[in-house]
């Protein structure tokens, strides 16, 4: 029986607070910009939340290029079931130097006991200029302003 994947988030950093047990995610994203390829992304992290974990299992991430030849398996996690199957089991880790051989579509695939149960896509894009430059201000086509200061009247 496979668990239910509640969340699969790509971010810059992940850690678990030792005092509270809370998972801390910083800098979520779905794409990586680079001035050229091949390249390595400095730091990348993945956070996964599961429920309905009924028995011991091995969870492993595979990072691969969609419709390409590049594939990389990450070290597996041995996941133990909680006392209550409805409880949420959180796992995650940091990846230093995530390889991106070329521009295109990639995916993190979650494999549970040898069976693919979830995937999270990631786009790698070649851009001109400084890939570390801040993004332009958000623009919303529906007319809503995304600046937090504009919500003070609520």
VMD Tcl script that builds the backbone (N, CA, C; Angstrom):
set m [mol new atoms 462]
animate dup $m
set s [atomselect $m all]
$s set {name element resname resid chain x y z} {
  {N N UNK 1 A 0.850 -1.183 0.000}
  {CA C UNK 1 A 0.000 0.000 0.000}
  {C C UNK 1 A 0.894 1.244 0.000}
  {N N UNK 2 A 0.575 2.185 -0.866}
  {CA C UNK 2 A 1.387 3.394 -0.957}
  {C C UNK 2 A 0.785 4.509 -0.107}
  {N N UNK 3 A 1.637 5.377 0.436}
  {CA C UNK 3 A 1.127 6.524 1.202}
  {C C UNK 3 A 0.553 7.592 0.276}
  {N N UNK 4 A -0.160 8.521 0.860}
  {CA C UNK 4 A -0.702 9.669 0.127}
  {C C UNK 4 A 0.279 10.822 0.269}
  {N N UNK 5 A 0.654 11.421 -0.858}
  {CA C UNK 5 A 1.580 12.556 -0.850}
  {C C UNK 5 A 0.758 13.836 -0.704}
  {N N UNK 6 A 0.949 14.521 0.422}
  {CA C UNK 6 A 0.237 15.780 0.675}
  {C C UNK 6 A 0.960 16.983 0.090}
  {N N UNK 7 A 2.288 16.932 0.082}
  {CA C UNK 7 A 3.075 18.061 -0.430}
  {C C UNK 7 A 4.431 17.562 -0.907}
  {N N UNK 8 A 4.898 18.231 -1.945}
  {CA C UNK 8 A 6.247 17.987 -2.462}
  {C C UNK 8 A 6.736 19.349 -2.952}
  {N N UNK 9 A 7.632 19.968 -2.186}
  {CA C UNK 9 A 8.017 21.354 -2.414}
  {C C UNK 9 A 9.518 21.440 -2.681}
  {N N UNK 10 A 9.875 22.173 -3.729}
  {CA C UNK 10 A 11.277 22.462 -4.030}
  {C C UNK 10 A 11.580 23.842 -3.461}
  {N N UNK 11 A 12.693 23.962 -2.765}
  {CA C UNK 11 A 13.047 25.251 -2.166}
  {C C UNK 11 A 14.566 25.376 -2.070}
  {N N UNK 12 A 15.020 26.530 -1.581}
  {CA C UNK 12 A 16.460 26.756 -1.429}
  {C C UNK 12 A 17.023 25.983 -0.241}
  {N N UNK 13 A 16.316 26.025 0.899}
  {CA C UNK 13 A 16.816 25.394 2.116}
  {C C UNK 13 A 15.677 24.736 2.883}
  {N N UNK 14 A 15.996 23.615 3.523}
  {CA C UNK 14 A 15.070 22.898 4.396}
  {C C UNK 14 A 15.815 22.516 5.668}
  {N N UNK 15 A 15.154 22.680 6.805}
  {CA C UNK 15 A 15.679 22.096 8.037}
  {C C UNK 15 A 14.539 21.876 9.010}
  {N N UNK 16 A 14.790 21.018 9.992}
  {CA C UNK 16 A 13.806 20.730 11.025}
  {C C UNK 16 A 14.310 21.362 12.321}
  {N N UNK 17 A 13.480 22.220 12.904}
  {CA C UNK 17 A 13.824 22.885 14.150}
  {C C UNK 17 A 13.911 21.845 15.271}
  {N N UNK 18 A 15.030 21.805 15.961}
  {CA C UNK 18 A 15.264 20.785 16.996}
  {C C UNK 18 A 14.328 20.952 18.195}
  {N N UNK 19 A 13.944 22.174 18.519}
  {CA C UNK 19 A 13.097 22.395 19.698}
  {C C UNK 19 A 11.619 22.141 19.412}
  {N N UNK 20 A 11.134 22.585 18.257}
  {CA C UNK 20 A 9.698 22.475 17.972}
  {C C UNK 20 A 9.350 21.287 17.081}
  {N N UNK 21 A 10.333 20.771 16.348}
  {CA C UNK 21 A 10.067 19.695 15.399}
  {C C UNK 21 A 9.453 20.183 14.097}
  {N N UNK 22 A 9.294 21.502 13.969}
  {CA C UNK 22 A 8.685 22.063 12.754}
  {C C UNK 22 A 9.665 22.017 11.591}
  {N N UNK 23 A 9.131 21.755 10.395}
  {CA C UNK 23 A 9.928 21.823 9.172}
  {C C UNK 23 A 9.955 23.264 8.699}
  {N N UNK 24 A 11.140 23.755 8.363}
  {CA C UNK 24 A 11.322 25.131 7.912}
  {C C UNK 24 A 11.759 25.089 6.449}
  {N N UNK 25 A 10.991 25.765 5.575}
  {CA C UNK 25 A 11.300 25.844 4.150}
  {C C UNK 25 A 11.598 27.294 3.816}
  {N N UNK 26 A 12.608 27.513 3.013}
  {CA C UNK 26 A 12.966 28.873 2.629}
  {C C UNK 26 A 13.162 28.948 1.123}
  {N N UNK 27 A 12.496 29.895 0.489}
  {CA C UNK 27 A 12.716 30.177 -0.927}
  {C C UNK 27 A 12.167 29.122 -1.868}
  {N N UNK 28 A 10.851 28.927 -1.888}
  {CA C UNK 28 A 10.265 27.945 -2.801}
  {C C UNK 28 A 10.376 28.425 -4.246}
  {N N UNK 29 A 10.516 27.469 -5.173}
  {CA C UNK 29 A 10.621 27.830 -6.589}
  {C C UNK 29 A 10.224 26.663 -7.468}
  {N N UNK 30 A 9.982 26.973 -8.751}
  {CA C UNK 30 A 9.626 25.958 -9.752}
  {C C UNK 30 A 10.509 26.041 -10.994}
  {N N UNK 31 A 11.417 27.017 -11.010}
  {CA C UNK 31 A 12.307 27.154 -12.160}
  {C C UNK 31 A 13.660 27.685 -11.697}
  {N N UNK 32 A 14.655 27.393 -12.519}
  {CA C UNK 32 A 16.017 27.866 -12.261}
  {C C UNK 32 A 16.511 28.552 -13.522}
  {N N UNK 33 A 17.024 29.770 -13.381}
  {CA C UNK 33 A 17.605 30.501 -14.501}
  {C C UNK 33 A 19.116 30.384 -14.444}
  {N N UNK 34 A 19.728 30.253 -15.612}
  {CA C UNK 34 A 21.182 30.154 -15.680}
  {C C UNK 34 A 21.683 30.880 -16.923}
  {N N UNK 35 A 22.882 31.420 -16.812}
  {CA C UNK 35 A 23.510 32.075 -17.954}
  {C C UNK 35 A 24.040 31.092 -18.984}
  {N N UNK 36 A 24.116 29.822 -18.625}
  {CA C UNK 36 A 24.608 28.808 -19.554}
  {C C UNK 36 A 24.489 27.418 -18.975}
  {N N UNK 37 A 24.630 26.435 -19.852}
  {CA C UNK 37 A 24.540 25.025 -19.465}
  {C C UNK 37 A 25.703 24.276 -20.086}
  {N N UNK 38 A 26.196 23.222 -19.456}
  {CA C UNK 38 A 25.730 22.637 -18.204}
  {C C UNK 38 A 26.063 23.542 -17.018}
  {N N UNK 39 A 25.312 23.349 -15.930}
  {CA C UNK 39 A 25.526 24.129 -14.723}
  {C C UNK 39 A 25.135 23.304 -13.510}
  {N N UNK 40 A 25.453 23.846 -12.347}
  {CA C UNK 40 A 25.010 23.246 -11.084}
  {C C UNK 40 A 24.336 24.339 -10.279}
  {N N UNK 41 A 23.162 24.016 -9.732}
  {CA C UNK 41 A 22.442 24.954 -8.873}
  {C C UNK 41 A 23.042 24.843 -7.473}
  {N N UNK 42 A 23.447 25.983 -6.927}
  {CA C UNK 42 A 24.158 26.010 -5.646}
  {C C UNK 42 A 23.546 25.171 -4.545}
  {N N UNK 43 A 22.359 25.499 -4.096}
  {CA C UNK 43 A 21.698 24.713 -3.062}
  {C C UNK 43 A 20.238 24.563 -3.418}
  {N N UNK 44 A 19.753 23.372 -3.266}
  {CA C UNK 44 A 18.367 23.041 -3.559}
  {C C UNK 44 A 17.911 22.096 -2.450}
  {N N UNK 45 A 16.666 22.187 -2.077}
  {CA C UNK 45 A 16.130 21.289 -1.054}
  {C C UNK 45 A 14.772 20.779 -1.509}
  {N N UNK 46 A 14.384 19.656 -0.940}
  {CA C UNK 46 A 13.074 19.086 -1.235}
  {C C UNK 46 A 12.409 18.732 0.086}
  {N N UNK 47 A 11.132 19.046 0.168}
  {CA C UNK 47 A 10.317 18.741 1.350}
  {C C UNK 47 A 9.146 17.888 0.889}
  {N N UNK 48 A 8.866 16.813 1.635}
  {CA C UNK 48 A 7.774 15.911 1.287}
  {C C UNK 48 A 6.959 15.636 2.540}
  {N N UNK 49 A 5.635 15.737 2.413}
  {CA C UNK 49 A 4.722 15.393 3.502}
  {C C UNK 49 A 3.847 14.238 3.035}
  {N N UNK 50 A 3.810 13.179 3.840}
  {CA C UNK 50 A 3.041 11.975 3.522}
  {C C UNK 50 A 2.021 11.699 4.616}
  {N N UNK 51 A 0.949 11.048 4.248}
  {CA C UNK 51 A 0.017 10.515 5.232}
  {C C UNK 51 A -0.403 9.131 4.761}
  {N N UNK 52 A -1.112 8.419 5.628}
  {CA C UNK 52 A -1.541 7.048 5.346}
  {C C UNK 52 A -0.342 6.131 5.126}
  {N N UNK 53 A 0.706 6.346 5.939}
  {CA C UNK 53 A 1.876 5.473 5.903}
  {C C UNK 53 A 1.537 4.273 6.793}
  {N N UNK 54 A 1.210 3.137 6.177}
  {CA C UNK 54 A 0.703 1.978 6.907}
  {C C UNK 54 A 1.792 1.008 7.357}
  {N N UNK 55 A 2.938 1.023 6.699}
  {CA C UNK 55 A 4.008 0.080 7.016}
  {C C UNK 55 A 5.354 0.721 6.710}
  {N N UNK 56 A 6.417 0.082 7.213}
  {CA C UNK 56 A 7.768 0.550 6.904}
  {C C UNK 56 A 7.930 0.646 5.388}
  {N N UNK 57 A 8.695 1.648 4.959}
  {CA C UNK 57 A 8.916 1.786 3.527}
  {C C UNK 57 A 10.190 2.531 3.227}
  {N N UNK 58 A 10.628 2.410 1.987}
  {CA C UNK 58 A 11.789 3.152 1.517}
  {C C UNK 58 A 11.312 4.207 0.534}
  {N N UNK 59 A 11.612 5.458 0.857}
  {CA C UNK 59 A 11.289 6.575 -0.031}
  {C C UNK 59 A 12.595 7.051 -0.654}
  {N N UNK 60 A 12.582 7.195 -1.964}
  {CA C UNK 60 A 13.775 7.654 -2.662}
  {C C UNK 60 A 13.383 8.664 -3.726}
  {N N UNK 61 A 14.203 9.693 -3.856}
  {CA C UNK 61 A 14.001 10.676 -4.912}
  {C C UNK 61 A 14.915 10.370 -6.085}
  {N N UNK 62 A 14.344 10.514 -7.258}
  {CA C UNK 62 A 15.136 10.456 -8.480}
  {C C UNK 62 A 14.951 11.798 -9.172}
  {N N UNK 63 A 16.065 12.451 -9.498}
  {CA C UNK 63 A 16.019 13.701 -10.249}
  {C C UNK 63 A 16.381 13.357 -11.678}
  {N N UNK 64 A 15.508 13.709 -12.612}
  {CA C UNK 64 A 15.759 13.319 -14.000}
  {C C UNK 64 A 15.248 14.376 -14.972}
  {N N UNK 65 A 15.847 14.337 -16.141}
  {CA C UNK 65 A 15.425 15.204 -17.222}
  {C C UNK 65 A 14.245 14.538 -17.918}
  {N N UNK 66 A 13.173 15.283 -18.120}
  {CA C UNK 66 A 12.024 14.722 -18.824}
  {C C UNK 66 A 12.422 14.439 -20.263}
  {N N UNK 67 A 12.115 13.258 -20.747}
  {CA C UNK 67 A 12.416 12.838 -22.120}
  {C C UNK 67 A 13.895 12.985 -22.465}
  {N N UNK 68 A 14.753 12.809 -21.458}
  {CA C UNK 68 A 16.189 12.920 -21.696}
  {C C UNK 68 A 16.920 11.745 -21.085}
  {N N UNK 69 A 18.222 11.778 -21.197}
  {CA C UNK 69 A 19.016 10.655 -20.708}
  {C C UNK 69 A 19.570 10.875 -19.305}
  {N N UNK 70 A 19.476 12.116 -18.783}
  {CA C UNK 70 A 20.056 12.394 -17.459}
  {C C UNK 70 A 19.136 11.915 -16.349}
  {N N UNK 71 A 19.716 11.208 -15.375}
  {CA C UNK 71 A 18.976 10.736 -14.208}
  {C C UNK 71 A 19.937 10.593 -13.036}
  {N N UNK 72 A 19.483 10.957 -11.852}
  {CA C UNK 72 A 20.317 10.879 -10.656}
  {C C UNK 72 A 19.456 10.438 -9.485}
  {N N UNK 73 A 19.825 9.332 -8.836}
  {CA C UNK 73 A 19.101 8.863 -7.655}
  {C C UNK 73 A 19.770 9.429 -6.414}
  {N N UNK 74 A 18.938 9.902 -5.488}
  {CA C UNK 74 A 19.434 10.440 -4.232}
  {C C UNK 74 A 19.342 9.361 -3.163}
  {N N UNK 75 A 20.105 9.499 -2.072}
  {CA C UNK 75 A 20.060 8.477 -1.023}
  {C C UNK 75 A 18.634 8.306 -0.480}
  {N N UNK 76 A 18.233 7.053 -0.208}
  {CA C UNK 76 A 16.863 6.802 0.254}
  {C C UNK 76 A 16.667 7.131 1.734}
  {N N UNK 77 A 15.406 7.328 2.092}
  {CA C UNK 77 A 14.991 7.462 3.484}
  {C C UNK 77 A 14.273 6.178 3.886}
  {N N UNK 78 A 14.548 5.678 5.070}
  {CA C UNK 78 A 13.768 4.587 5.630}
  {C C UNK 78 A 12.675 5.220 6.473}
  {N N UNK 79 A 11.431 5.029 6.061}
  {CA C UNK 79 A 10.287 5.690 6.697}
  {C C UNK 79 A 9.534 4.675 7.547}
  {N N UNK 80 A 9.327 5.026 8.813}
  {CA C UNK 80 A 8.571 4.177 9.729}
  {C C UNK 80 A 7.147 4.711 9.857}
  {N N UNK 81 A 6.170 3.824 9.983}
  {CA C UNK 81 A 4.793 4.288 10.108}
  {C C UNK 81 A 4.549 4.898 11.484}
  {N N UNK 82 A 3.764 5.958 11.556}
  {CA C UNK 82 A 3.400 6.521 12.864}
  {C C UNK 82 A 2.344 5.631 13.523}
  {N N UNK 83 A 2.066 5.881 14.800}
  {CA C UNK 83 A 1.040 5.116 15.514}
  {C C UNK 83 A -0.334 5.289 14.874}
  {N N UNK 84 A -0.583 6.486 14.358}
  {CA C UNK 84 A -1.860 6.802 13.725}
  {C C UNK 84 A -1.609 7.016 12.231}
  {N N UNK 85 A -2.221 6.220 11.388}
  {CA C UNK 85 A -1.995 6.352 9.943}
  {C C UNK 85 A -2.400 7.715 9.401}
  {N N UNK 86 A -3.273 8.424 10.096}
  {CA C UNK 86 A -3.697 9.756 9.641}
  {C C UNK 86 A -2.673 10.839 9.969}
  {N N UNK 87 A -1.670 10.499 10.741}
  {CA C UNK 87 A -0.618 11.465 11.075}
  {C C UNK 87 A 0.169 11.803 9.813}
  {N N UNK 88 A 0.796 12.966 9.834}
  {CA C UNK 88 A 1.612 13.415 8.704}
  {C C UNK 88 A 3.078 13.109 9.001}
  {N N UNK 89 A 3.723 12.462 8.061}
  {CA C UNK 89 A 5.148 12.150 8.141}
  {C C UNK 89 A 5.870 13.106 7.201}
  {N N UNK 90 A 6.831 13.864 7.743}
  {CA C UNK 90 A 7.567 14.841 6.950}
  {C C UNK 90 A 9.012 14.380 6.767}
  {N N UNK 91 A 9.487 14.431 5.526}
  {CA C UNK 91 A 10.874 14.119 5.228}
  {C C UNK 91 A 11.415 15.198 4.294}
  {N N UNK 92 A 12.711 15.350 4.277}
  {CA C UNK 92 A 13.295 16.343 3.387}
  {C C UNK 92 A 14.798 16.356 3.521}
  {N N UNK 93 A 15.423 17.076 2.607}
  {CA C UNK 93 A 16.868 17.191 2.650}
  {C C UNK 93 A 17.378 18.216 1.665}
  {N N UNK 94 A 18.629 18.560 1.825}
  {CA C UNK 94 A 19.292 19.556 0.991}
  {C C UNK 94 A 20.217 18.878 -0.013}
  {N N UNK 95 A 20.284 19.448 -1.202}
  {CA C UNK 95 A 21.125 18.935 -2.281}
  {C C UNK 95 A 22.061 20.069 -2.692}
  {N N UNK 96 A 23.347 19.874 -2.515}
  {CA C UNK 96 A 24.325 20.885 -2.907}
  {C C UNK 96 A 24.829 20.569 -4.307}
  {N N UNK 97 A 24.751 21.556 -5.190}
  {CA C UNK 97 A 25.261 21.385 -6.551}
  {C C UNK 97 A 24.376 20.516 -7.422}
  {N N UNK 98 A 23.085 20.819 -7.470}
  {CA C UNK 98 A 22.150 20.054 -8.302}
  {C C UNK 98 A 22.559 20.191 -9.771}
  {N N UNK 99 A 22.926 19.086 -10.443}
  {CA C UNK 99 A 23.391 19.182 -11.831}
  {C C UNK 99 A 22.248 19.413 -12.823}
  {N N UNK 100 A 22.467 20.344 -13.728}
  {CA C UNK 100 A 21.523 20.641 -14.814}
  {C C UNK 100 A 22.325 20.617 -16.111}
  {N N UNK 101 A 22.338 19.472 -16.797}
  {CA C UNK 101 A 23.172 19.343 -17.997}
  {C C UNK 101 A 22.784 20.276 -19.136}
  {N N UNK 102 A 21.492 20.577 -19.251}
  {CA C UNK 102 A 21.056 21.458 -20.339}
  {C C UNK 102 A 19.733 22.112 -19.986}
  {N N UNK 103 A 19.386 23.124 -20.761}
  {CA C UNK 103 A 18.109 23.804 -20.584}
  {C C UNK 103 A 16.971 22.806 -20.824}
  {N N UNK 104 A 15.883 22.957 -20.081}
  {CA C UNK 104 A 14.742 22.088 -20.330}
  {C C UNK 104 A 13.954 21.752 -19.084}
  {N N UNK 105 A 13.131 20.728 -19.228}
  {CA C UNK 105 A 12.236 20.283 -18.160}
  {C C UNK 105 A 12.873 19.134 -17.384}
  {N N UNK 106 A 12.788 19.230 -16.068}
  {CA C UNK 106 A 13.293 18.205 -15.167}
  {C C UNK 106 A 12.175 17.847 -14.198}
  {N N UNK 107 A 12.395 16.761 -13.441}
  {CA C UNK 107 A 11.418 16.398 -12.430}
  {C C UNK 107 A 12.085 15.640 -11.299}
  {N N UNK 108 A 11.572 15.888 -10.102}
  {CA C UNK 108 A 11.883 15.063 -8.953}
  {C C UNK 108 A 10.776 14.030 -8.884}
  {N N UNK 109 A 11.141 12.760 -8.844}
  {CA C UNK 109 A 10.171 11.677 -8.774}
  {C C UNK 109 A 10.342 10.993 -7.424}
  {N N UNK 110 A 9.235 10.857 -6.687}
  {CA C UNK 110 A 9.264 10.155 -5.411}
  {C C UNK 110 A 8.914 8.691 -5.655}
  {N N UNK 111 A 9.838 7.815 -5.268}
  {CA C UNK 111 A 9.658 6.373 -5.439}
  {C C UNK 111 A 9.458 5.760 -4.053}
  {N N UNK 112 A 8.367 5.027 -3.886}
  {CA C UNK 112 A 8.046 4.371 -2.616}
  {C C UNK 112 A 8.120 2.859 -2.828}
  {N N UNK 113 A 9.068 2.213 -2.168}
  {CA C UNK 113 A 9.259 0.767 -2.298}
  {C C UNK 113 A 9.287 0.335 -3.771}
  {N N UNK 114 A 10.000 1.110 -4.592}
  {CA C UNK 114 A 10.174 0.769 -5.994}
  {C C UNK 114 A 9.079 1.254 -6.931}
  {N N UNK 115 A 8.034 1.917 -6.399}
  {CA C UNK 115 A 6.913 2.383 -7.226}
  {C C UNK 115 A 6.884 3.917 -7.239}
  {N N UNK 116 A 6.810 4.520 -8.435}
  {CA C UNK 116 A 6.701 5.974 -8.542}
  {C C UNK 116 A 5.326 6.411 -8.036}
  {N N UNK 117 A 5.322 7.328 -7.039}
  {CA C UNK 117 A 4.034 7.755 -6.473}
  {C C UNK 117 A 3.778 9.253 -6.604}
  {N N UNK 118 A 4.790 10.035 -6.944}
  {CA C UNK 118 A 4.584 11.482 -7.106}
  {C C UNK 118 A 5.738 12.066 -7.901}
  {N N UNK 119 A 5.480 13.232 -8.483}
  {CA C UNK 119 A 6.536 13.947 -9.195}
  {C C UNK 119 A 6.331 15.444 -9.042}
  {N N UNK 120 A 7.441 16.163 -9.134}
  {CA C UNK 120 A 7.422 17.626 -9.048}
  {C C UNK 120 A 8.324 18.143 -10.139}
  {N N UNK 121 A 7.767 18.955 -11.024}
  {CA C UNK 121 A 8.519 19.463 -12.182}
  {C C UNK 121 A 9.340 20.692 -11.826}
  {N N UNK 122 A 10.410 20.863 -12.610}
  {CA C UNK 122 A 11.323 21.982 -12.455}
  {C C UNK 122 A 11.818 22.371 -13.844}
  {N N UNK 123 A 11.769 23.647 -14.167}
  {CA C UNK 123 A 12.213 24.138 -15.472}
  {C C UNK 123 A 13.553 24.826 -15.322}
  {N N UNK 124 A 14.499 24.500 -16.191}
  {CA C UNK 124 A 15.800 25.166 -16.247}
  {C C UNK 124 A 15.840 25.997 -17.521}
  {N N UNK 125 A 16.072 27.304 -17.370}
  {CA C UNK 125 A 15.986 28.237 -18.482}
  {C C UNK 125 A 17.278 29.023 -18.640}
  {N N UNK 126 A 17.750 29.125 -19.884}
  {CA C UNK 126 A 18.918 29.958 -20.188}
  {C C UNK 126 A 18.448 31.391 -20.360}
  {N N UNK 127 A 19.119 32.286 -19.644}
  {CA C UNK 127 A 18.769 33.707 -19.762}
  {C C UNK 127 A 20.020 34.510 -20.070}
  {N N UNK 128 A 19.801 35.679 -20.659}
  {CA C UNK 128 A 20.879 36.617 -20.894}
  {C C UNK 128 A 20.984 37.518 -19.680}
  {N N UNK 129 A 22.174 37.972 -19.370}
  {CA C UNK 129 A 22.348 38.865 -18.234}
  {C C UNK 129 A 22.679 38.089 -16.972}
  {N N UNK 130 A 22.486 38.729 -15.832}
  {CA C UNK 130 A 22.842 38.173 -14.536}
  {C C UNK 130 A 21.721 37.273 -14.013}
  {N N UNK 131 A 21.953 35.951 -13.914}
  {CA C UNK 131 A 20.899 35.064 -13.428}
  {C C UNK 131 A 20.581 35.268 -11.953}
  {N N UNK 132 A 21.450 35.987 -11.224}
  {CA C UNK 132 A 21.206 36.245 -9.806}
  {C C UNK 132 A 20.539 37.591 -9.554}
  {N N UNK 133 A 20.229 38.320 -10.614}
  {CA C UNK 133 A 19.550 39.614 -10.460}
  {C C UNK 133 A 18.155 39.380 -9.891}
  {N N UNK 134 A 17.666 40.320 -9.082}
  {CA C UNK 134 A 16.317 40.138 -8.518}
  {C C UNK 134 A 15.262 40.145 -9.609}
  {N N UNK 135 A 14.166 39.415 -9.387}
  {CA C UNK 135 A 13.104 39.389 -10.396}
  {C C UNK 135 A 12.390 40.732 -10.468}
  {N N UNK 136 A 11.706 40.981 -11.575}
  {CA C UNK 136 A 10.940 42.227 -11.666}
  {C C UNK 136 A 9.780 42.185 -10.673}
  {N N UNK 137 A 9.214 43.351 -10.347}
  {CA C UNK 137 A 8.091 43.365 -9.405}
  {C C UNK 137 A 6.934 42.535 -9.956}
  {N N UNK 138 A 6.160 41.907 -9.051}
  {CA C UNK 138 A 5.051 41.071 -9.522}
  {C C UNK 138 A 3.994 41.887 -10.242}
  {N N UNK 139 A 3.412 41.288 -11.243}
  {CA C UNK 139 A 2.331 41.899 -11.993}
  {C C UNK 139 A 1.192 40.904 -12.043}
  {N N UNK 140 A 0.025 41.361 -11.741}
  {CA C UNK 140 A -1.121 40.460 -11.726}
  {C C UNK 140 A -2.119 40.884 -12.790}
  {N N UNK 141 A -2.405 40.007 -13.759}
  {CA C UNK 141 A -3.318 40.369 -14.835}
  {C C UNK 141 A -4.760 40.558 -14.376}
  {N N UNK 142 A -5.102 40.070 -13.192}
  {CA C UNK 142 A -6.483 40.202 -12.733}
  {C C UNK 142 A -6.717 41.503 -11.966}
  {N N UNK 143 A -5.711 42.349 -11.855}
  {CA C UNK 143 A -5.888 43.641 -11.216}
  {C C UNK 143 A -5.569 43.649 -9.734}
  {N N UNK 144 A -5.310 42.515 -9.127}
  {CA C UNK 144 A -4.961 42.475 -7.716}
  {C C UNK 144 A -3.494 42.828 -7.562}
  {N N UNK 145 A -3.201 43.671 -6.614}
  {CA C UNK 145 A -1.829 44.031 -6.325}
  {C C UNK 145 A -1.284 43.015 -5.328}
  {N N UNK 146 A -0.062 42.527 -5.563}
  {CA C UNK 146 A 0.495 41.483 -4.715}
  {C C UNK 146 A 1.404 42.035 -3.628}
  {N N UNK 147 A 1.415 43.327 -3.420}
  {CA C UNK 147 A 2.246 43.918 -2.393}
  {C C UNK 147 A 1.551 43.791 -1.029}
  {N N UNK 148 A 2.244 43.299 0.023}
  {CA C UNK 148 A 1.613 43.132 1.330}
  {C C UNK 148 A 1.070 44.442 1.917}
  {N N UNK 149 A 1.713 45.569 1.578}
  {CA C UNK 149 A 1.256 46.850 2.121}
  {C C UNK 149 A -0.175 47.167 1.677}
  {N N UNK 150 A -0.582 46.648 0.526}
  {CA C UNK 150 A -1.905 46.944 -0.006}
  {C C UNK 150 A -3.004 46.161 0.696}
  {N N UNK 151 A -2.655 45.265 1.590}
  {CA C UNK 151 A -3.659 44.476 2.296}
  {C C UNK 151 A -3.883 44.986 3.711}
  {N N UNK 152 A -3.243 46.087 4.081}
  {CA C UNK 152 A -3.398 46.625 5.430}
  {C C UNK 152 A -4.818 47.092 5.714}
  {N N UNK 153 A -5.580 47.380 4.694}
  {CA C UNK 153 A -6.942 47.869 4.902}
  {C C UNK 153 A -7.922 46.756 5.222}
  {N N UNK 154 A -7.515 45.507 5.122}
  {CA C UNK 154 A -8.413 44.383 5.382}
  {C C UNK 154 A -8.651 44.173 6.865}
}
mol reanalyze $m
mol bondsrecalc $m
mol representation Tube
mol addrep $m
